[in-house]
Amino acid sequence: MNFTQRTQRVREEALRLGFDACGFAKAGRLEQEERRLEEWLNQGRHGNMSWMENYFDKRVDPTKLVPGAKSVVSVMGSYYHPDHERQIEQNGSPKISKYAQGRDYHKVYKQKLKKLFQFTRNLVGNLSGRVFVDSAPVLDKAWAKRAGIGWIGKNSNLLNKDIGSFTFIGEMIVDAEFVYSTTATDHCGSCTRCIDACPTNAIYEPYRVDGSKCISYFTIELKEQIPEEYRDSIGDWLYGCDICQDVCPWNREASYSQMEDLAPRDKILNHDINFWEELDLDQYDALFEGSAIRRARFEKFKMNAITVSNNLSNHQKETQLNEHR
């Protein structure tokens, strides 16, 4: 079997497993991304996410993470669901980012990538490597771009013309060779909708995001109280944020996910702020079992609920004032 046939067989298997795209890139040091990452870290754009400073060499060079690696096989898949279209229109109720509404994507993707790895091993023979799903120092968006399955938009998310940006990414870093894809081209053009829509001005210039100002950072990664100057900007976001993706033209016809486990769970949807404020630890554990939301921890989640409650209350008062003017 030649490299072309091998590449095609692995791509076909990835699609059969439920991924929406699969691409191949030659493993090596990401020199341009290395410079950008170093600058970003030096500027403190990662806030208190100190783990992003760790394993810098491995982060920019997968051959140091997986010795002997020759290829990075990137997969991406949509987590978008028909129910999400209705939720976009909802105002005045607590919101949870779409990606976190289903089963923890780490688990879903890891299982499927392990199957893809075994398929590739059976195809190639003596295969060595590892699979990753947002759980190791891998610049997944950079590799997805090199693998030709999307470009990195002005909001720093991976975009695909046919799929959109409501996607997860995973990789196999292996010691086998393939026919490598052409790096994806940029299709953001002159659009600045994501930049204009960000309420915290986290997208400080096109293609550059200050992680320490992002609503997702404030509601997930930051363990302390949200700084007072940003609390109003959090709006009704209880966990994460989708604003820069919701306004993106490439998401107008985003593809629906093929993976049922990623569909929104009814038990975490359509609750008012009183429900979240009164949530206790046992309810939290039962509600978010097997969910990525557990990353925020119970104490942090309750802090977010207080912030959102205050914002919704203030918004209601402003609305009533305006109606009486």
C-alpha positions as a Python dict, from the first residue, in 0.01 Angstrom:
ca = {
    (1, 'M'): (0, 0, 0),
    (2, 'N'): (144, 338, -99),
    (3, 'F'): (124, 662, 102),
    (4, 'T'): (-172, 793, -100),
    (5, 'Q'): (-381, 484, -30),
    (6, 'R'): (-279, 485, 336),
    (7, 'T'): (-377, 850, 372),
    (8, 'Q'): (-712, 798, 206),
    (9, 'R'): (-794, 493, 419),
    (10, 'V'): (-720, 675, 746),
    (11, 'R'): (-924, 978, 637),
    (12, 'E'): (-1219, 757, 542),
    (13, 'E'): (-1205, 581, 879),
    (14, 'A'): (-1196, 915, 1063),
    (15, 'L'): (-1511, 1024, 880),
    (16, 'R'): (-1676, 690, 950),
    (17, 'L'): (-1609, 737, 1321),
    (18, 'G'): (-1803, 1065, 1315),
    (19, 'F'): (-1534, 1327, 1264),
    (20, 'D'): (-1614, 1588, 999),
    (21, 'A'): (-1262, 1642, 867),
    (22, 'C'): (-919, 1479, 882),
    (23, 'G'): (-588, 1619, 760),
    (24, 'F'): (-219, 1533, 768),
    (25, 'A'): (89, 1743, 841),
    (26, 'K'): (459, 1666, 868),
    (27, 'A'): (577, 1678, 1230),
    (28, 'G'): (834, 1944, 1311),
    (29, 'R'): (899, 2263, 1502),
    (30, 'L'): (636, 2537, 1468),
    (31, 'E'): (879, 2827, 1435),
    (32, 'Q'): (633, 3107, 1359),
    (33, 'E'): (391, 2993, 1629),
    (34, 'E'): (682, 2960, 1871),
    (35, 'R'): (764, 3331, 1838),
    (36, 'R'): (400, 3435, 1875),
    (37, 'L'): (347, 3213, 2178),
    (38, 'E'): (660, 3339, 2350),
    (39, 'E'): (553, 3701, 2295),
    (40, 'W'): (199, 3627, 2418),
    (41, 'L'): (327, 3462, 2735),
    (42, 'N'): (578, 3739, 2802),
    (43, 'Q'): (296, 3992, 2780),
    (44, 'G'): (99, 3799, 3042),
    (45, 'R'): (-195, 3739, 2809),
    (46, 'H'): (-252, 3398, 2971),
    (47, 'G'): (-353, 3546, 3308),
    (48, 'N'): (-315, 3293, 3589),
    (49, 'M'): (-307, 2995, 3350),
    (50, 'S'): (54, 2927, 3445),
    (51, 'W'): (33, 2574, 3301),
    (52, 'M'): (60, 2733, 2956),
    (53, 'E'): (422, 2821, 3035),
    (54, 'N'): (510, 2457, 3102),
    (55, 'Y'): (672, 2223, 2847),
    (56, 'F'): (732, 2507, 2603),
    (57, 'D'): (964, 2303, 2376),
    (58, 'K'): (717, 2017, 2360),
    (59, 'R'): (436, 2261, 2289),
    (60, 'V'): (605, 2394, 1976),
    (61, 'D'): (769, 2071, 1862),
    (62, 'P'): (570, 1744, 1871),
    (63, 'T'): (885, 1539, 1802),
    (64, 'K'): (993, 1627, 2157),
    (65, 'L'): (654, 1524, 2292),
    (66, 'V'): (647, 1199, 2093),
    (67, 'P'): (1003, 1091, 2006),
    (68, 'G'): (1031, 961, 1654),
    (69, 'A'): (713, 1134, 1539),
    (70, 'K'): (687, 1194, 1164),
    (71, 'S'): (326, 1307, 1125),
    (72, 'V'): (46, 1493, 1301),
    (73, 'V'): (-295, 1364, 1196),
    (74, 'S'): (-560, 1622, 1291),
    (75, 'V'): (-932, 1558, 1318),
    (76, 'M'): (-1214, 1799, 1382),
    (77, 'G'): (-1584, 1753, 1439),
    (78, 'S'): (-1885, 1972, 1503),
    (79, 'Y'): (-2061, 1984, 1838),
    (80, 'Y'): (-2337, 2208, 1702),
    (81, 'H'): (-2694, 2084, 1749),
    (82, 'P'): (-3040, 2205, 1633),
    (83, 'D'): (-3129, 2296, 1992),
    (84, 'H'): (-2849, 2552, 1992),
    (85, 'E'): (-3027, 2766, 1732),
    (86, 'R'): (-3313, 2824, 1973),
    (87, 'Q'): (-3075, 2905, 2257),
    (88, 'I'): (-2895, 3175, 2056),
    (89, 'E'): (-3218, 3374, 2053),
    (90, 'Q'): (-3272, 3350, 2429),
    (91, 'N'): (-3202, 3667, 2624),
    (92, 'G'): (-3231, 3736, 2993),
    (93, 'S'): (-3160, 3380, 3108),
    (94, 'P'): (-2831, 3221, 3222),
    (95, 'K'): (-2622, 3080, 2939),
    (96, 'I'): (-2379, 2788, 2926),
    (97, 'S'): (-2138, 2766, 2634),
    (98, 'K'): (-2257, 2521, 2369),
    (99, 'Y'): (-1947, 2303, 2383),
    (100, 'A'): (-2011, 2218, 2749),
    (101, 'Q'): (-2377, 2121, 2719),
    (102, 'G'): (-2315, 1760, 2614),
    (103, 'R'): (-2087, 1484, 2740),
    (104, 'D'): (-1727, 1582, 2813),
    (105, 'Y'): (-1565, 1606, 2469),
    (106, 'H'): (-1231, 1485, 2604),
    (107, 'K'): (-1386, 1145, 2670),
    (108, 'V'): (-1587, 1127, 2348),
    (109, 'Y'): (-1297, 1222, 2122),
    (110, 'K'): (-1037, 1018, 2309),
    (111, 'Q'): (-1237, 700, 2259),
    (112, 'K'): (-1280, 763, 1887),
    (113, 'L'): (-916, 864, 1839),
    (114, 'K'): (-802, 544, 2008),
    (115, 'K'): (-1011, 350, 1754),
    (116, 'L'): (-857, 553, 1471),
    (117, 'F'): (-509, 487, 1610),
    (118, 'Q'): (-575, 112, 1624),
    (119, 'F'): (-711, 119, 1270),
    (120, 'T'): (-396, 300, 1155),
    (121, 'R'): (-174, 53, 1341),
    (122, 'N'): (-348, -238, 1168),
    (123, 'L'): (-304, -61, 836),
    (124, 'V'): (60, 42, 877),
    (125, 'G'): (196, -232, 1095),
    (126, 'N'): (443, -138, 1365),
    (127, 'L'): (298, 203, 1459),
    (128, 'S'): (409, 412, 1757),
    (129, 'G'): (253, 735, 1877),
    (130, 'R'): (-6, 898, 2099),
    (131, 'V'): (-350, 1055, 2073),
    (132, 'F'): (-441, 1394, 2222),
    (133, 'V'): (-760, 1585, 2292),
    (134, 'D'): (-687, 1922, 2449),
    (135, 'S'): (-504, 1747, 2731),
    (136, 'A'): (-133, 1793, 2657),
    (137, 'P'): (101, 2068, 2532),
    (138, 'V'): (-10, 2050, 2168),
    (139, 'L'): (-91, 2358, 1957),
    (140, 'D'): (-394, 2186, 1809),
    (141, 'K'): (-526, 2479, 1605),
    (142, 'A'): (-187, 2537, 1444),
    (143, 'W'): (-165, 2172, 1345),
    (144, 'A'): (-522, 2168, 1217),
    (145, 'K'): (-437, 2465, 997),
    (146, 'R'): (-126, 2291, 864),
    (147, 'A'): (-335, 1981, 803),
    (148, 'G'): (-564, 2187, 582),
    (149, 'I'): (-887, 2134, 777),
    (150, 'G'): (-939, 2497, 875),
    (151, 'W'): (-788, 2839, 927),
    (152, 'I'): (-746, 3032, 1252),
    (153, 'G'): (-992, 3321, 1255),
    (154, 'K'): (-959, 3670, 1397),
    (155, 'N'): (-1113, 3542, 1721),
    (156, 'S'): (-837, 3273, 1738),
    (157, 'N'): (-1087, 2989, 1679),
    (158, 'L'): (-1043, 2730, 1407),
    (159, 'L'): (-1280, 2793, 1116),
    (160, 'N'): (-1389, 2568, 834),
    (161, 'K'): (-1598, 2698, 542),
    (162, 'D'): (-1831, 2397, 545),
    (163, 'I'): (-1842, 2317, 916),
    (164, 'G'): (-1805, 2651, 1097),
    (165, 'S'): (-1620, 2695, 1424),
    (166, 'F'): (-1836, 2507, 1676),
    (167, 'T'): (-1589, 2222, 1662),
    (168, 'F'): (-1349, 2016, 1871),
    (169, 'I'): (-1000, 1917, 1757),
    (170, 'G'): (-791, 1608, 1826),
    (171, 'E'): (-461, 1466, 1705),
    (172, 'M'): (-268, 1150, 1650),
    (173, 'I'): (107, 1211, 1662),
    (174, 'V'): (265, 905, 1504),
    (175, 'D'): (585, 771, 1347),
    (176, 'A'): (417, 687, 1013),
    (177, 'E'): (428, 899, 698),
    (178, 'F'): (136, 1015, 486),
    (179, 'V'): (60, 1242, 193),
    (180, 'Y'): (56, 1580, 362),
    (181, 'S'): (-222, 1833, 317),
    (182, 'T'): (-193, 2190, 195),
    (183, 'T'): (-210, 2452, 471),
    (184, 'A'): (-556, 2608, 490),
    (185, 'T'): (-601, 2964, 361),
    (186, 'D'): (-767, 3247, 551),
    (187, 'H'): (-1124, 3343, 462),
    (188, 'C'): (-1201, 3608, 726),
    (189, 'G'): (-1146, 3890, 477),
    (190, 'S'): (-1228, 4238, 610),
    (191, 'C'): (-1489, 4111, 859),
    (192, 'T'): (-1446, 4233, 1218),
    (193, 'R'): (-1774, 4113, 1370),
    (194, 'C'): (-1605, 3900, 1636),
    (195, 'I'): (-1380, 4188, 1739),
    (196, 'D'): (-1666, 4436, 1753),
    (197, 'A'): (-1894, 4202, 1950),
    (198, 'C'): (-1653, 4106, 2232),
    (199, 'P'): (-1779, 4289, 2544),
    (200, 'T'): (-1445, 4272, 2727),
    (201, 'N'): (-1229, 4372, 2428),
    (202, 'A'): (-1037, 4047, 2467),
    (203, 'I'): (-964, 4039, 2090),
    (204, 'Y'): (-716, 4324, 2114),
    (205, 'E'): (-621, 4303, 1747),
    (206, 'P'): (-712, 4066, 1462),
    (207, 'Y'): (-596, 3708, 1534),
    (208, 'R'): (-477, 3797, 1883),
    (209, 'V'): (-680, 3728, 2197),
    (210, 'D'): (-591, 3834, 2549),
    (211, 'G'): (-687, 3519, 2737),
    (212, 'S'): (-690, 3707, 3067),
    (213, 'K'): (-981, 3925, 2946),
    (214, 'C'): (-1196, 3654, 2788),
    (215, 'I'): (-1534, 3573, 2946),
    (216, 'S'): (-1448, 3203, 2924),
    (217, 'Y'): (-1136, 3273, 3130),
    (218, 'F'): (-1331, 3470, 3389),
    (219, 'T'): (-1601, 3203, 3427),
    (220, 'I'): (-1385, 2889, 3407),
    (221, 'E'): (-1012, 2936, 3460),
    (222, 'L'): (-1002, 3223, 3709),
    (223, 'K'): (-1043, 3071, 4052),
    (224, 'E'): (-1098, 3402, 4230),
    (225, 'Q'): (-1385, 3647, 4200),
    (226, 'I'): (-1427, 3810, 3862),
    (227, 'P'): (-1266, 4158, 3876),
    (228, 'E'): (-1530, 4422, 3944),
    (229, 'E'): (-1456, 4616, 3625),
    (230, 'Y'): (-1551, 4312, 3415),
    (231, 'R'): (-1856, 4181, 3602),
    (232, 'D'): (-2111, 4378, 3399),
    (233, 'S'): (-1949, 4254, 3077),
    (234, 'I'): (-2005, 3893, 3183),
    (235, 'G'): (-2375, 3954, 3115),
    (236, 'D'): (-2571, 3628, 3143),
    (237, 'W'): (-2279, 3390, 3077),
    (238, 'L'): (-2273, 3136, 3358),
    (239, 'Y'): (-2003, 2916, 3204),
    (240, 'G'): (-1791, 3003, 2899),
    (241, 'C'): (-1893, 3233, 2616),
    (242, 'D'): (-2000, 3197, 2252),
    (243, 'I'): (-2040, 3561, 2150),
    (244, 'C'): (-1752, 3579, 1901),
    (245, 'Q'): (-1870, 3256, 1738),
    (246, 'D'): (-2241, 3341, 1734),
    (247, 'V'): (-2174, 3656, 1528),
    (248, 'C'): (-1936, 3485, 1282),
    (249, 'P'): (-2082, 3465, 928),
    (250, 'W'): (-1923, 3123, 879),
    (251, 'N'): (-2149, 2988, 1152),
    (252, 'R'): (-2473, 3092, 983),
    (253, 'E'): (-2502, 2741, 841),
    (254, 'A'): (-2280, 2553, 1085),
    (255, 'S'): (-2282, 2177, 1038),
    (256, 'Y'): (-2465, 1965, 1294),
    (257, 'S'): (-2265, 1716, 1497),
    (258, 'Q'): (-2266, 1350, 1400),
    (259, 'M'): (-2187, 1248, 1758),
    (260, 'E'): (-2495, 1195, 1974),
    (261, 'D'): (-2295, 1214, 2297),
    (262, 'L'): (-2220, 1581, 2226),
    (263, 'A'): (-2590, 1677, 2202),
    (264, 'P'): (-2711, 1917, 2474),
    (265, 'R'): (-2835, 1744, 2787),
    (266, 'D'): (-3190, 1843, 2875),
    (267, 'K'): (-3117, 1833, 3246),
    (268, 'I'): (-2878, 2131, 3229),
    (269, 'L'): (-3087, 2348, 2996),
    (270, 'N'): (-3365, 2602, 3050),
    (271, 'H'): (-3309, 2674, 3419),
    (272, 'D'): (-3359, 3024, 3558),
    (273, 'I'): (-3105, 3201, 3775),
    (274, 'N'): (-3283, 3100, 4096),
    (275, 'F'): (-3217, 2735, 4017),
    (276, 'W'): (-2845, 2797, 3976),
    (277, 'E'): (-2818, 3016, 4286),
    (278, 'E'): (-2985, 2749, 4501),
    (279, 'L'): (-2782, 2459, 4355),
    (280, 'D'): (-2600, 2260, 4624),
    (281, 'L'): (-2290, 2041, 4589),
    (282, 'D'): (-2479, 1712, 4557),
    (283, 'Q'): (-2702, 1856, 4286),
    (284, 'Y'): (-2397, 1999, 4110),
    (285, 'D'): (-2224, 1659, 4110),
    (286, 'A'): (-2534, 1480, 3979),
    (287, 'L'): (-2614, 1742, 3717),
    (288, 'F'): (-2265, 1766, 3570),
    (289, 'E'): (-2150, 1406, 3592),
    (290, 'G'): (-1936, 1336, 3283),
    (291, 'S'): (-1948, 1703, 3184),
    (292, 'A'): (-1668, 1946, 3097),
    (293, 'I'): (-1839, 2199, 3325),
    (294, 'R'): (-1682, 2030, 3625),
    (295, 'R'): (-1361, 2208, 3530),
    (296, 'A'): (-1500, 2523, 3693),
    (297, 'R'): (-1555, 2348, 4030),
    (298, 'F'): (-1859, 2401, 4248),
    (299, 'E'): (-1733, 2709, 4435),
    (300, 'K'): (-1642, 2889, 4112),
    (301, 'F'): (-1973, 2797, 3950),
    (302, 'K'): (-2161, 2948, 4245),
    (303, 'M'): (-1956, 3269, 4218),
    (304, 'N'): (-2055, 3292, 3853),
    (305, 'A'): (-2421, 3244, 3946),
    (306, 'I'): (-2406, 3542, 4184),
    (307, 'T'): (-2245, 3761, 3915),
    (308, 'V'): (-2504, 3662, 3654),
    (309, 'S'): (-2789, 3711, 3903),
    (310, 'N'): (-2673, 4067, 3974),
    (311, 'N'): (-2638, 4140, 3602),
    (312, 'L'): (-2984, 4007, 3519),
    (313, 'S'): (-3135, 4203, 3807),
    (314, 'N'): (-2965, 4524, 3694),
    (315, 'H'): (-3074, 4464, 3336),
    (316, 'Q'): (-3434, 4416, 3447),
    (317, 'K'): (-3425, 4741, 3647),
    (318, 'E'): (-3284, 4931, 3349),
    (319, 'T'): (-3554, 4788, 3123),
    (320, 'Q'): (-3828, 4893, 3366),
    (321, 'L'): (-3682, 5243, 3393),
    (322, 'N'): (-3672, 5280, 3017),
    (323, 'E'): (-4033, 5165, 2987),
    (324, 'H'): (-4148, 5438, 3229),
    (325, 'R'): (-3962, 5720, 3059),
}
